[in-house]
Amino acid sequence: MRGIRGATQAEANTREAIEDAVIELCVELTARNRLTADEITWAIFTVTHDLDADFPARGARVQGWHQVPMICSQEIPVPGSMPRVIRVLLHVETRGTPHHVYLRGAQALRPDLHHGVPFKDPPAAAAPSSRPKRKPKPTRSKPRSQPRPNPVQAASPAPRSKPTTAAAPRRRSPK
């Protein structure tokens, strides 16, 4: 199973513009990854806050993804983010290398995936991290004087004990 990402930019906030952008994106995703609709397990579409004229999933169904479970959601409206963007995350049944697809103006979102080229493997020797190392937790120098109470025992009521009565001494009967 693999995840394949894609994004595109709609020309306008209209039903036709959203449908055209989604159809083009779906066609490219299936062509570049040599997929059929049966190999797509599910799809999640997101749109920026300025796209509300239609659901991207409708465009995917028009394109032929009739049996693919899909859901649409809205992206976080980050100030200064690219407008009119439609993103998709596909979960697919394939073992091949995923080819992520970014069309129209959306190539600027992921320049490392220019023209659908998959991610490169990380270099063998990574540069040292500039992140500071965590300090080890201090150890206790002396043991606790009393053991910690067991929360289960502390929450349960104390067991009842039978009242004790002093037993009278037994007398021996004479023989």
ROMILUM-782679 format. One record per residue: residue number from 1; y, z, x of N, C-alpha, C in turn. Coordinates in nm, 3 decimals, always signed. Atoms other than C-alpha are relative to their C-alpha. Layout:
N
+-----+---------+---------+---------+---------+---------+---------+---------+---------+---------+
! num !     n.v !     n.w !     n.u !    ca.v !    ca.w !    ca.u !     c.v !     c.w !     c.u !
+-----+---------+---------+---------+---------+---------+---------+---------+---------+---------+
! NUM !       Y !       Z !       X !       Y !       Z !       X !       Y !       Z !       X !
...
+-----+---------+---------+---------+---------+---------+---------+---------+---------+---------+
# end
This chain:
175
+-----+---------+---------+---------+---------+---------+---------+---------+---------+---------+
! num !     n.v !     n.w !     n.u !    ca.v !    ca.w !    ca.u !     c.v !     c.w !     c.u !
+-----+---------+---------+---------+---------+---------+---------+---------+---------+---------+
!   1 !  -0.118 !  +0.000 !  +0.085 !  +0.000 !  +0.000 !  +0.000 !  +0.124 !  +0.000 !  +0.089 !
!   2 !  -0.123 !  +0.014 !  -0.077 !  +0.346 !  -0.084 !  +0.123 !  +0.121 !  +0.010 !  -0.093 !
!   3 !  -0.128 !  +0.004 !  +0.068 !  +0.706 !  -0.040 !  +0.021 !  +0.082 !  -0.115 !  +0.054 !
!   4 !  -0.084 !  +0.112 !  -0.040 !  +0.930 !  -0.343 !  +0.028 !  +0.135 !  +0.017 !  -0.067 !
!   5 !  -0.135 !  -0.018 !  +0.053 !  +1.305 !  -0.320 !  -0.011 !  +0.072 !  -0.133 !  -0.011 !
!   6 !  -0.083 !  +0.118 !  +0.015 !  +1.556 !  -0.572 !  -0.127 !  +0.131 !  +0.037 !  -0.066 !
!   7 !  -0.131 !  -0.023 !  +0.063 !  +1.917 !  -0.598 !  -0.238 !  +0.073 !  -0.133 !  -0.010 !
!   8 !  -0.084 !  +0.117 !  +0.020 !  +2.163 !  -0.853 !  -0.363 !  +0.131 !  +0.045 !  -0.062 !
!   9 !  -0.129 !  -0.032 !  +0.060 !  +2.516 !  -0.867 !  -0.494 !  +0.025 !  -0.096 !  -0.115 !
!  10 !  -0.030 !  +0.082 !  +0.118 !  +2.600 !  -0.989 !  -0.844 !  +0.143 !  -0.051 !  +0.011 !
!  11 !  -0.134 !  +0.058 !  -0.005 !  +2.900 !  -1.218 !  -0.880 !  +0.098 !  +0.071 !  -0.092 !
!  12 !  -0.086 !  -0.066 !  +0.097 !  +3.032 !  -1.026 !  -1.181 !  -0.084 !  +0.097 !  -0.082 !
!  13 !  +0.069 !  -0.093 !  +0.088 !  +2.944 !  -0.754 !  -1.429 !  -0.025 !  -0.067 !  -0.135 !
!  14 !  +0.039 !  +0.069 !  +0.123 !  +2.796 !  -0.992 !  -1.683 !  -0.152 !  -0.010 !  -0.003 !
!  15 !  +0.146 !  +0.011 !  +0.015 !  +2.446 !  -1.031 !  -1.821 !  -0.054 !  -0.118 !  +0.081 !
!  16 !  +0.045 !  +0.120 !  -0.070 !  +2.416 !  -1.381 !  -1.675 !  +0.004 !  +0.019 !  +0.151 !
!  17 !  -0.012 !  -0.018 !  -0.145 !  +2.538 !  -1.284 !  -1.326 !  -0.105 !  +0.097 !  +0.052 !
!  18 !  +0.103 !  -0.097 !  -0.041 !  +2.302 !  -0.984 !  -1.307 !  -0.137 !  -0.066 !  -0.006 !
!  19 !  +0.128 !  +0.068 !  +0.014 !  +2.010 !  -1.191 !  -1.434 !  -0.021 !  -0.101 !  +0.113 !
!  20 !  +0.012 !  +0.099 !  -0.107 !  +2.077 !  -1.472 !  -1.183 !  -0.028 !  +0.067 !  +0.135 !
!  21 !  +0.018 !  -0.069 !  -0.128 !  +2.100 !  -1.230 !  -0.891 !  -0.139 !  +0.062 !  +0.010 !
!  22 !  +0.132 !  -0.064 !  +0.000 !  +1.781 !  -1.044 !  -0.989 !  -0.111 !  -0.105 !  +0.010 !
!  23 !  +0.102 !  +0.106 !  -0.006 !  +1.580 !  -1.363 !  -1.046 !  -0.009 !  -0.054 !  +0.142 !
!  24 !  -0.001 !  +0.050 !  -0.138 !  +1.686 !  -1.497 !  -0.706 !  -0.065 !  +0.101 !  +0.096 !
!  25 !  +0.056 !  -0.104 !  -0.085 !  +1.596 !  -1.164 !  -0.541 !  -0.151 !  +0.011 !  -0.018 !
!  26 !  +0.144 !  -0.011 !  +0.028 !  +1.254 !  -1.143 !  -0.711 !  -0.076 !  -0.120 !  +0.055 !
!  27 !  +0.065 !  +0.121 !  -0.052 !  +1.167 !  -1.502 !  -0.619 !  -0.011 !  +0.008 !  +0.152 !
!  28 !  +0.001 !  -0.011 !  -0.147 !  +1.260 !  -1.441 !  -0.254 !  -0.096 !  +0.108 !  +0.047 !
!  29 !  +0.092 !  -0.108 !  -0.039 !  +1.069 !  -1.111 !  -0.237 !  -0.145 !  -0.045 !  -0.010 !
!  30 !  +0.139 !  +0.044 !  +0.017 !  +0.751 !  -1.266 !  -0.373 !  -0.035 !  -0.113 !  +0.096 !
!  31 !  +0.027 !  +0.113 !  -0.089 !  +0.781 !  -1.583 !  -0.161 !  -0.014 !  +0.048 !  +0.146 !
!  32 !  +0.004 !  -0.044 !  -0.140 !  +0.858 !  -1.413 !  +0.172 !  -0.115 !  +0.094 !  +0.030 !
!  33 !  +0.111 !  -0.094 !  -0.021 !  +0.586 !  -1.153 !  +0.122 !  -0.132 !  -0.054 !  -0.053 !
!  34 !  +0.120 !  +0.065 !  +0.053 !  +0.335 !  -1.396 !  -0.033 !  -0.069 !  +0.089 !  -0.104 !
!  35 !  +0.048 !  -0.090 !  +0.104 !  +0.296 !  -1.174 !  -0.337 !  -0.017 !  -0.071 !  -0.133 !
!  36 !  +0.006 !  +0.037 !  +0.141 !  +0.185 !  -1.228 !  -0.691 !  +0.046 !  +0.122 !  -0.079 !
!  37 !  -0.044 !  -0.112 !  +0.083 !  +0.309 !  -1.013 !  -0.976 !  -0.110 !  +0.104 !  -0.015 !
!  38 !  +0.113 !  -0.095 !  +0.012 !  -0.040 !  -0.855 !  -0.997 !  -0.008 !  +0.095 !  +0.119 !
!  39 !  +0.004 !  -0.085 !  -0.120 !  +0.003 !  -0.711 !  -0.645 !  +0.112 !  +0.103 !  +0.002 !
!  40 !  -0.112 !  -0.095 !  +0.005 !  +0.321 !  -0.524 !  -0.740 !  -0.041 !  +0.117 !  -0.088 !
!  41 !  +0.041 !  -0.120 !  +0.073 !  +0.231 !  -0.169 !  -0.839 !  +0.112 !  +0.048 !  -0.091 !
!  42 !  -0.117 !  -0.037 !  +0.080 !  +0.582 !  -0.076 !  -0.958 !  +0.126 !  -0.040 !  +0.073 !
!  43 !  -0.129 !  +0.034 !  -0.057 !  +0.950 !  -0.150 !  -0.900 !  +0.106 !  +0.096 !  -0.052 !
!  44 !  -0.116 !  -0.083 !  +0.038 !  +1.256 !  +0.073 !  -0.899 !  +0.125 !  -0.080 !  +0.034 !
!  45 !  -0.127 !  +0.069 !  -0.019 !  +1.591 !  -0.101 !  -0.945 !  +0.113 !  +0.103 !  -0.009 !
!  46 !  -0.122 !  -0.079 !  +0.013 !  +1.926 !  +0.063 !  -0.882 !  +0.118 !  -0.096 !  -0.001 !
!  47 !  -0.123 !  +0.078 !  +0.004 !  +2.273 !  -0.068 !  -0.952 !  +0.116 !  +0.091 !  +0.034 !
!  48 !  -0.121 !  -0.078 !  -0.026 !  +2.615 !  +0.043 !  -0.838 !  +0.068 !  +0.029 !  -0.133 !
!  49 !  -0.062 !  -0.049 !  +0.125 !  +2.834 !  +0.216 !  -1.094 !  +0.079 !  -0.106 !  -0.076 !
!  50 !  -0.081 !  +0.104 !  +0.064 !  +3.030 !  -0.102 !  -1.166 !  -0.084 !  -0.108 !  -0.069 !
!  51 !  +0.088 !  +0.095 !  +0.070 !  +2.726 !  -0.290 !  -1.306 !  -0.067 !  +0.071 !  -0.118 !
!  52 !  +0.059 !  -0.061 !  +0.119 !  +2.642 !  -0.195 !  -1.663 !  -0.019 !  -0.100 !  -0.115 !
!  53 !  +0.012 !  +0.102 !  +0.104 !  +2.621 !  -0.525 !  -1.852 !  -0.145 !  -0.030 !  -0.036 !
!  54 !  +0.140 !  +0.028 !  +0.028 !  +2.240 !  -0.548 !  -1.828 !  -0.088 !  +0.083 !  +0.092 !
!  55 !  +0.100 !  -0.067 !  -0.083 !  +1.924 !  -0.391 !  -1.690 !  -0.057 !  -0.102 !  +0.098 !
!  56 !  +0.063 !  +0.094 !  -0.094 !  +1.795 !  -0.554 !  -1.370 !  -0.146 !  -0.028 !  -0.035 !
!  57 !  +0.141 !  +0.020 !  +0.036 !  +1.438 !  -0.507 !  -1.498 !  -0.017 !  -0.116 !  -0.098 !
!  58 !  +0.009 !  +0.111 !  +0.094 !  +1.510 !  -0.756 !  -1.776 !  -0.002 !  -0.133 !  +0.075 !
!  59 !  +0.000 !  +0.122 !  -0.081 !  +1.591 !  -1.023 !  -1.518 !  -0.132 !  -0.020 !  +0.072 !
!  60 !  +0.130 !  +0.010 !  -0.068 !  +1.269 !  -0.943 !  -1.332 !  -0.108 !  -0.045 !  -0.099 !
!  61 !  +0.098 !  +0.043 !  +0.101 !  +1.072 !  -0.987 !  -1.655 !  +0.019 !  -0.147 !  -0.034 !
!  62 !  -0.028 !  +0.141 !  +0.025 !  +1.245 !  -1.320 !  -1.723 !  -0.061 !  -0.084 !  +0.112 !
!  63 !  +0.053 !  +0.071 !  -0.117 !  +1.135 !  -1.424 !  -1.372 !  -0.152 !  -0.002 !  +0.002 !
!  64 !  +0.145 !  +0.004 !  +0.006 !  +0.771 !  -1.341 !  -1.449 !  -0.072 !  +0.130 !  +0.029 !
!  65 !  +0.063 !  -0.129 !  -0.027 !  +0.707 !  -0.976 !  -1.367 !  -0.026 !  +0.072 !  -0.133 !
!  66 !  +0.021 !  -0.052 !  +0.135 !  +0.580 !  -0.910 !  -1.722 !  -0.078 !  +0.131 !  -0.003 !
!  67 !  +0.086 !  -0.120 !  +0.003 !  +0.316 !  -0.643 !  -1.643 !  +0.037 !  +0.104 !  +0.106 !
!  68 !  -0.041 !  -0.094 !  -0.105 !  +0.502 !  -0.465 !  -1.359 !  +0.077 !  +0.115 !  -0.063 !
!  69 !  -0.078 !  -0.113 !  +0.048 !  +0.613 !  -0.112 !  -1.448 !  +0.131 !  +0.009 !  +0.080 !
!  70 !  -0.132 !  -0.002 !  -0.065 !  +0.987 !  -0.092 !  -1.373 !  +0.088 !  +0.106 !  -0.063 !
!  71 !  -0.100 !  -0.093 !  +0.050 !  +1.269 !  +0.155 !  -1.405 !  +0.132 !  -0.033 !  +0.069 !
!  72 !  -0.132 !  +0.027 !  -0.054 !  +1.642 !  +0.120 !  -1.351 !  +0.079 !  +0.130 !  +0.008 !
!  73 !  -0.080 !  -0.121 !  -0.021 !  +1.884 !  +0.380 !  -1.222 !  +0.134 !  -0.041 !  +0.060 !
!  74 !  -0.131 !  +0.027 !  -0.057 !  +2.241 !  +0.408 !  -1.101 !  +0.013 !  +0.066 !  +0.136 !
!  75 !  -0.026 !  -0.053 !  -0.134 !  +2.337 !  +0.455 !  -0.736 !  +0.110 !  +0.107 !  -0.006 !
!  76 !  -0.107 !  -0.099 !  -0.013 !  +2.559 !  +0.741 !  -0.627 !  +0.130 !  -0.077 !  +0.024 !
!  77 !  -0.125 !  +0.074 !  -0.017 !  +2.921 !  +0.619 !  -0.661 !  +0.079 !  +0.048 !  +0.123 !
!  78 !  -0.065 !  -0.041 !  -0.125 !  +3.021 !  +0.668 !  -0.295 !  +0.130 !  -0.078 !  +0.014 !
!  79 !  -0.128 !  +0.070 !  -0.017 !  +3.390 !  +0.587 !  -0.238 !  -0.008 !  -0.101 !  +0.115 !
!  80 !  -0.002 !  +0.103 !  -0.103 !  +3.433 !  +0.262 !  -0.045 !  -0.130 !  -0.077 !  +0.016 !
!  81 !  +0.127 !  +0.071 !  -0.013 !  +3.075 !  +0.143 !  -0.100 !  +0.013 !  -0.142 !  -0.055 !
!  82 !  +0.000 !  +0.140 !  +0.041 !  +2.996 !  -0.225 !  -0.156 !  -0.014 !  -0.009 !  -0.153 !
!  83 !  +0.008 !  +0.012 !  +0.146 !  +3.056 !  -0.327 !  -0.521 !  -0.109 !  -0.096 !  -0.046 !
!  84 !  +0.091 !  +0.089 !  +0.072 !  +2.814 !  -0.496 !  -0.765 !  -0.133 !  -0.022 !  +0.072 !
!  85 !  +0.126 !  +0.012 !  -0.075 !  +2.498 !  -0.425 !  -0.563 !  -0.118 !  +0.039 !  -0.087 !
!  86 !  +0.127 !  -0.028 !  +0.067 !  +2.149 !  -0.439 !  -0.711 !  -0.103 !  +0.019 !  +0.110 !
!  87 !  +0.104 !  -0.029 !  -0.099 !  +1.876 !  -0.277 !  -0.502 !  -0.134 !  +0.011 !  -0.070 !
!  88 !  +0.134 !  -0.015 !  +0.055 !  +1.501 !  -0.277 !  -0.552 !  -0.091 !  +0.057 !  +0.108 !
!  89 !  +0.106 !  -0.052 !  -0.085 !  +1.211 !  -0.084 !  -0.402 !  -0.131 !  -0.034 !  -0.070 !
!  90 !  +0.130 !  +0.039 !  +0.054 !  +0.870 !  -0.240 !  -0.460 !  -0.110 !  +0.079 !  +0.068 !
!  91 !  +0.122 !  -0.061 !  -0.053 !  +0.541 !  -0.060 !  -0.414 !  -0.107 !  -0.104 !  -0.026 !
!  92 !  +0.091 !  +0.113 !  +0.015 !  +0.284 !  -0.329 !  -0.346 !  -0.136 !  +0.028 !  +0.062 !
!  93 !  +0.138 !  -0.006 !  -0.051 !  -0.090 !  -0.365 !  -0.284 !  -0.017 !  -0.112 !  +0.101 !
!  94 !  +0.015 !  +0.099 !  -0.105 !  -0.085 !  -0.550 !  +0.047 !  -0.006 !  +0.071 !  +0.133 !
!  95 !  +0.010 !  -0.058 !  -0.134 !  -0.164 !  -0.483 !  +0.410 !  +0.089 !  -0.074 !  +0.099 !
!  96 !  -0.084 !  +0.078 !  -0.091 !  +0.073 !  -0.739 !  +0.557 !  +0.128 !  +0.074 !  +0.037 !
!  97 !  -0.128 !  -0.056 !  -0.043 !  +0.399 !  -0.664 !  +0.733 !  +0.103 !  -0.025 !  -0.111 !
!  98 !  -0.098 !  +0.022 !  +0.107 !  +0.670 !  -0.608 !  +0.472 !  +0.121 !  -0.077 !  +0.051 !
!  99 !  -0.121 !  +0.076 !  -0.031 !  +0.957 !  -0.856 !  +0.475 !  +0.104 !  +0.039 !  -0.104 !
! 100 !  -0.106 !  -0.047 !  +0.088 !  +1.261 !  -0.687 !  +0.325 !  +0.102 !  -0.114 !  -0.018 !
! 101 !  -0.087 !  +0.113 !  +0.033 !  +1.506 !  -0.924 !  +0.155 !  +0.137 !  +0.051 !  -0.043 !
! 102 !  -0.138 !  -0.033 !  +0.034 !  +1.884 !  -0.886 !  +0.150 !  +0.076 !  -0.131 !  -0.017 !
! 103 !  -0.064 !  +0.127 !  +0.033 !  +2.075 !  -1.168 !  -0.020 !  +0.148 !  +0.019 !  -0.031 !
! 104 !  -0.143 !  +0.007 !  +0.032 !  +2.432 !  -1.273 !  -0.086 !  +0.076 !  +0.094 !  +0.092 !
! 105 !  -0.076 !  -0.089 !  -0.089 !  +2.673 !  -1.009 !  +0.048 !  -0.077 !  +0.124 !  +0.045 !
! 106 !  +0.074 !  -0.122 !  -0.030 !  +2.405 !  -0.741 !  +0.066 !  -0.060 !  +0.004 !  +0.142 !
! 107 !  +0.047 !  -0.002 !  -0.138 !  +2.302 !  -0.848 !  +0.420 !  +0.078 !  +0.102 !  +0.083 !
! 108 !  -0.083 !  -0.095 !  -0.074 !  +2.586 !  -0.626 !  +0.539 !  -0.052 !  +0.144 !  -0.014 !
! 109 !  +0.055 !  -0.135 !  +0.018 !  +2.398 !  -0.322 !  +0.403 !  -0.101 !  +0.033 !  +0.109 !
! 110 !  +0.105 !  -0.021 !  -0.100 !  +2.114 !  -0.366 !  +0.654 !  +0.001 !  -0.114 !  +0.101 !
! 111 !  -0.003 !  +0.110 !  -0.098 !  +2.213 !  -0.590 !  +0.946 !  -0.125 !  -0.001 !  +0.090 !
! 112 !  +0.123 !  -0.005 !  -0.080 !  +1.895 !  -0.472 !  +1.126 !  -0.114 !  -0.077 !  -0.066 !
! 113 !  +0.103 !  +0.077 !  +0.072 !  +1.695 !  -0.661 !  +0.861 !  +0.051 !  -0.140 !  -0.032 !
! 114 !  -0.062 !  +0.131 !  +0.024 !  +1.890 !  -0.986 !  +0.890 !  -0.104 !  -0.107 !  -0.032 !
! 115 !  +0.088 !  +0.108 !  +0.048 !  +1.717 !  -1.271 !  +0.703 !  -0.143 !  +0.047 !  -0.025 !
! 116 !  +0.132 !  -0.046 !  +0.037 !  +1.425 !  -1.055 !  +0.599 !  -0.092 !  +0.033 !  +0.116 !
! 117 !  +0.084 !  -0.035 !  -0.115 !  +1.303 !  -0.977 !  +0.952 !  -0.038 !  +0.146 !  -0.011 !
! 118 !  +0.041 !  -0.139 !  +0.016 !  +1.095 !  -0.660 !  +0.940 !  +0.052 !  +0.090 !  +0.110 !
! 119 !  -0.043 !  -0.098 !  -0.098 !  +1.182 !  -0.342 !  +1.126 !  -0.074 !  -0.023 !  +0.132 !
! 120 !  +0.063 !  +0.007 !  -0.131 !  +1.114 !  -0.348 !  +1.499 !  -0.062 !  +0.135 !  +0.030 !
! 121 !  +0.062 !  -0.125 !  -0.041 !  +0.885 !  -0.090 !  +1.653 !  +0.098 !  +0.077 !  +0.088 !
! 122 !  -0.090 !  -0.078 !  -0.085 !  +1.073 !  +0.199 !  +1.817 !  -0.040 !  -0.014 !  +0.146 !
! 123 !  +0.034 !  +0.010 !  -0.142 !  +1.096 !  +0.190 !  +2.197 !  -0.100 !  +0.108 !  +0.040 !
! 124 !  +0.106 !  -0.093 !  -0.041 !  +0.810 !  +0.359 !  +2.381 !  +0.055 !  +0.132 !  +0.049 !
! 125 !  -0.059 !  -0.125 !  -0.051 !  +1.027 !  +0.611 !  +2.562 !  +0.134 !  +0.019 !  -0.067 !
! 126 !  -0.123 !  -0.025 !  +0.073 !  +1.289 !  +0.744 !  +2.328 !  +0.096 !  +0.080 !  +0.087 !
! 127 !  -0.102 !  -0.075 !  -0.075 !  +1.614 !  +0.875 !  +2.469 !  -0.003 !  +0.146 !  -0.042 !
! 128 !  +0.001 !  -0.141 !  +0.037 !  +1.645 !  +1.252 !  +2.482 !  +0.097 !  +0.026 !  -0.114 !
! 129 !  -0.081 !  -0.032 !  +0.118 !  +1.784 !  +1.396 !  +2.165 !  +0.119 !  +0.085 !  +0.040 !
! 130 !  -0.118 !  -0.081 !  -0.026 !  +2.135 !  +1.534 !  +2.169 !  +0.003 !  +0.123 !  -0.089 !
! 131 !  +0.010 !  -0.112 !  +0.092 !  +2.028 !  +1.780 !  +1.906 !  -0.041 !  +0.125 !  +0.076 !
! 132 !  +0.036 !  -0.122 !  -0.073 !  +2.022 !  +2.139 !  +2.036 !  -0.136 !  +0.053 !  -0.046 !
! 133 !  +0.130 !  -0.057 !  +0.032 !  +1.686 !  +2.308 !  +2.054 !  +0.021 !  +0.132 !  -0.073 !
! 134 !  -0.006 !  -0.126 !  +0.073 !  +1.616 !  +2.598 !  +1.823 !  -0.032 !  +0.116 !  +0.091 !
! 135 !  +0.029 !  -0.120 !  -0.076 !  +1.624 !  +2.944 !  +1.967 !  -0.126 !  +0.064 !  -0.059 !
! 136 !  +0.119 !  -0.067 !  +0.055 !  +1.293 !  +3.129 !  +1.940 !  +0.040 !  +0.125 !  -0.075 !
! 137 !  -0.027 !  -0.121 !  +0.077 !  +1.280 !  +3.409 !  +1.688 !  -0.026 !  +0.121 !  +0.086 !
! 138 !  +0.023 !  -0.121 !  -0.080 !  +1.316 !  +3.753 !  +1.844 !  -0.126 !  +0.072 !  -0.047 !
! 139 !  +0.120 !  -0.077 !  +0.033 !  +1.001 !  +3.961 !  +1.859 !  +0.038 !  +0.147 !  -0.010 !
! 140 !  -0.028 !  -0.142 !  +0.016 !  +0.994 !  +4.322 !  +1.753 !  -0.057 !  +0.076 !  +0.118 !
! 141 !  +0.045 !  -0.074 !  -0.117 !  +0.974 !  +4.559 !  +2.043 !  -0.086 !  +0.120 !  -0.036 !
! 142 !  +0.083 !  -0.114 !  +0.037 !  +0.830 !  +4.853 !  +1.855 !  -0.060 !  -0.025 !  -0.138 !
! 143 !  +0.065 !  +0.023 !  +0.130 !  +0.584 !  +4.856 !  +1.567 !  +0.069 !  +0.077 !  -0.111 !
! 144 !  -0.055 !  -0.070 !  +0.116 !  +0.688 !  +4.957 !  +1.223 !  -0.071 !  +0.132 !  -0.018 !
! 145 !  +0.060 !  -0.132 !  +0.020 !  +0.633 !  +5.317 !  +1.137 !  -0.091 !  +0.002 !  -0.122 !
! 146 !  +0.081 !  +0.002 !  +0.120 !  +0.495 !  +5.240 !  +0.793 !  -0.037 !  -0.145 !  -0.033 !
! 147 !  +0.036 !  +0.137 !  +0.038 !  +0.302 !  +4.938 !  +0.674 !  +0.081 !  -0.046 !  -0.121 !
! 148 !  -0.072 !  +0.056 !  +0.116 !  +0.472 !  +4.707 !  +0.429 !  -0.084 !  +0.020 !  -0.125 !
! 149 !  +0.077 !  -0.014 !  +0.124 !  +0.377 !  +4.769 !  +0.068 !  -0.049 !  -0.136 !  -0.047 !
! 150 !  +0.056 !  +0.121 !  +0.057 !  +0.155 !  +4.512 !  -0.092 !  +0.070 !  -0.025 !  -0.133 !
! 151 !  -0.075 !  +0.022 !  +0.125 !  +0.367 !  +4.349 !  -0.366 !  -0.089 !  +0.000 !  -0.124 !
! 152 !  +0.090 !  +0.001 !  +0.115 !  +0.064 !  +4.308 !  -0.591 !  -0.033 !  +0.144 !  -0.040 !
! 153 !  +0.030 !  -0.140 !  +0.029 !  -0.027 !  +4.674 !  -0.561 !  +0.123 !  +0.073 !  -0.050 !
! 154 !  -0.122 !  -0.068 !  +0.041 !  +0.334 !  +4.783 !  -0.597 !  +0.035 !  -0.032 !  -0.145 !
! 155 !  -0.034 !  +0.040 !  +0.136 !  +0.371 !  +4.589 !  -0.923 !  -0.098 !  +0.053 !  -0.103 !
! 156 !  +0.097 !  -0.046 !  +0.098 !  +0.055 !  +4.720 !  -1.082 !  +0.009 !  +0.152 !  -0.015 !
! 157 !  -0.010 !  -0.144 !  +0.021 !  +0.052 !  +5.066 !  -1.239 !  -0.111 !  +0.074 !  +0.076 !
! 158 !  +0.098 !  -0.082 !  -0.072 !  -0.127 !  +5.346 !  -1.059 !  -0.120 !  +0.027 !  -0.091 !
! 159 !  +0.118 !  -0.024 !  +0.084 !  -0.485 !  +5.398 !  -1.178 !  +0.002 !  +0.141 !  -0.056 !
! 160 !  +0.006 !  -0.132 !  +0.064 !  -0.536 !  +5.684 !  -1.420 !  -0.118 !  +0.077 !  +0.053 !
! 161 !  +0.114 !  -0.083 !  -0.043 !  -0.747 !  +5.968 !  -1.307 !  -0.030 !  +0.099 !  -0.112 !
! 162 !  +0.041 !  -0.097 !  +0.103 !  -0.943 !  +6.200 !  -1.531 !  +0.050 !  +0.137 !  +0.041 !
! 163 !  -0.044 !  -0.136 !  -0.035 !  -0.807 !  +6.549 !  -1.551 !  -0.120 !  +0.079 !  +0.054 !
! 164 !  +0.108 !  -0.081 !  -0.058 !  -1.006 !  +6.782 !  -1.337 !  +0.004 !  +0.138 !  -0.062 !
! 165 !  +0.010 !  -0.137 !  +0.052 !  -1.127 !  +7.103 !  -1.484 !  -0.094 !  +0.076 !  +0.093 !
! 166 !  +0.085 !  -0.083 !  -0.086 !  -1.273 !  +7.382 !  -1.287 !  -0.129 !  +0.028 !  -0.074 !
! 167 !  +0.129 !  -0.021 !  +0.062 !  -1.639 !  +7.400 !  -1.363 !  -0.041 !  +0.145 !  +0.018 !
! 168 !  +0.046 !  -0.140 !  -0.010 !  -1.778 !  +7.741 !  -1.442 !  -0.125 !  +0.004 !  +0.085 !
! 169 !  +0.120 !  -0.007 !  -0.082 !  -2.036 !  +7.858 !  -1.193 !  -0.123 !  +0.012 !  -0.086 !
! 170 !  +0.125 !  -0.004 !  +0.076 !  -2.390 !  +7.811 !  -1.313 !  -0.071 !  +0.131 !  +0.030 !
! 171 !  +0.080 !  -0.122 !  -0.018 !  -2.595 !  +8.115 !  -1.369 !  -0.144 !  -0.035 !  +0.004 !
! 172 !  +0.143 !  +0.022 !  -0.006 !  -2.950 !  +8.126 !  -1.273 !  -0.069 !  +0.089 !  -0.102 !
! 173 !  +0.072 !  -0.083 !  +0.096 !  -3.179 !  +8.237 !  -1.536 !  -0.114 !  +0.074 !  +0.074 !
! 174 !  +0.107 !  -0.076 !  -0.064 !  -3.420 !  +8.513 !  -1.435 !  -0.137 !  -0.049 !  -0.041 !
! 175 !  +0.134 !  +0.045 !  +0.030 !  -3.783 !  +8.432 !  -1.414 !  -0.090 !  +0.114 !  -0.020 !
+-----+---------+---------+---------+---------+---------+---------+---------+---------+---------+
# end
